[in-house]
Amino acid sequence: MLRALGHPARLEMLRTLAEAGDATCVDLTRHVALAQSTVSEHLRVLREAGLIDQCGPGPRSGYCVRREALVWLKQMVVAL
């Protein structure tokens, strides 16, 4: 999870998702001003790290933050 959050674009995308509730890849592409393929790759990394989920059916569905994952991560960091 920490490695996934180590990239500034992924951190910004996670912040955007947390504030918006959910967003599509196109929404995030506009927000972070990166190519759609780059945003898709960053979303893949965040998803594989367990920080976000795909929300809704189909390939054009949005993404949302897994809040329970962030709570767990916070607890682990605080416990250090």
Secondary structure, 3 states (H helix, E strand, C coil): CHHHHCCHHHHHHHHHHHHHCCECHHHHHHHHCCCHHHHHHHHHHHHHCCCEEEECCCCCCEEEECHHHHHHHHHHHHHC
